[in-house]
Amino acid sequence: MSEPTPVFDDLREESGELDRLVAGLSEEEWALATPAARWSIAHQIAHLHWTDRAALLAVTDEEGFQEVLKRALAAPDSFVDEAADEGARIPPAELLSRWREGRAALDRALRSAPHGARFPWFGPPMSAASMATGRLMETWAHGQDVADALGVVRTPTDRLRHVVRIGVRARNFAFGVHGLPVPGEEFRVELTAPSGALWTYGPEDAPQRVTGPALDFCLLVTQRAHRADLAVRAEGPDADRWLGIAQAFAGPAGTGRPPKEAGR
């Protein structure tokens, strides 16, 4: 059995917060456009449901997951949108019910996974805790799209530490995706948590640094806001370059969001 870890509880709470945001929506509201091109609120929840199901297969049915992976590799540029389109056609009440059932099943599977086990994924294999961390990051990011569509300002929590951790660890990946040389030295990252705590990564005396609010860093690495609209700051040329390309998600670099002035 997996050792108890707060990320499982944090994933459950993050999902519950988004659930409360969409549970009372009308069918018309489920069809509202979100900042993601062509995606409605229904698309966002459908995507989370599809990915939760894929994660459940990865943990409980490796052969079944390999079939999903084959379909994804056969249509790398379209499979995400196609799955979201299919799910968005499901009546909202049924989609909500399926998402709840799927994430509950995944929660049980992750908590009961053998200690030390690693599971296949679209990128490198992951432990149960890493799988939960990735699901939390996606849930938070797509939840931000839903909140933006509804004009809701969410209260950030220290669950963001999981998103921050992925964003920091994905630094070299971001450089590689853009075909840029990976910096040879670590950066110092200092971010202020919603609780007021200071989250730090890297050597204290590193000459290149990134500082700012943890919320803004998370919006940056999930590409939910443009760097120009955030209070994240860099010292050093490589650190500055990183803030222009940072991403916490696997796969190719996204297009990101335009700055607010450009979007008016």
C-alpha positions, 0 to 999 in steps of 0.5 A: 500500500502507498504511504499516506501522503497529503497530495491525495487529500489535496487532490480530492479537495481541489476537485471538490472545489471545482465540483462546487463551482460547476454543480449548480450551473444551468445547461446554458452556463455549461456551454459558456466559452472558456479562455481555451480556444473552442472549449466550453465549461463542459469541454473542461470537465470532459477533459478532466474526466477523460484524463482521470479515466486514463490515469485510472487505467494506468494504475489498474489496467496497464494493457488498457492504458496502452490502447489509450496511448496508441490512440493518442500517438496515432493522432497527437495533434487532435486526440485531446480536442476529440476526447473533449468534444465527445465528452462535452456532448454528454448532458451536463448532469450525466457528465458531472456524475461520470466525472465524480465517479471517475475521480473517486475510483482514481482516488481509491486506486492511488491510495491502494497502489503498492508502495514504490510502484510506478505506472505508465503515462504519456511521459515518463512513468510515475509513482502514485504520488506523482500521478496525483500531483499531476492530476491536481495541477491539471484540475487547478489549471482547468478549474481556472479556465472555468472560473475565468468563464464564470467571472469568479475569483478563486481564493488560492490555497497552499495546495498550490505547492504541488503546482509550484513543485511541478513547475520548478522541476519542469525547468529543463523540460521547458528549455528542451521543448523550445530547442534551447540549451539547458542552463548548467546551473540551478536557479534560486526560486523564492515564492510567497505562498497564499498562507504567507509562507516562503517556498524556496528551491535551489541554492540560496546563493545562486546568481540567477533567481525567480521571485514572486507570489506562488499564485502568479508563478502557477498561472505562468507555468500552467499558461493561464496568464501572460507574464506581463500581467504577473508579479513574477520577476527574474534576475539573470538572463537564463532565469529571464528566458525561463519565465518566457517559456515555462510550462508545467505540463508535458507535450509541446509548448502551448500558445499561452494567453495574450496579455490583458491589454492585447486581449481587449 
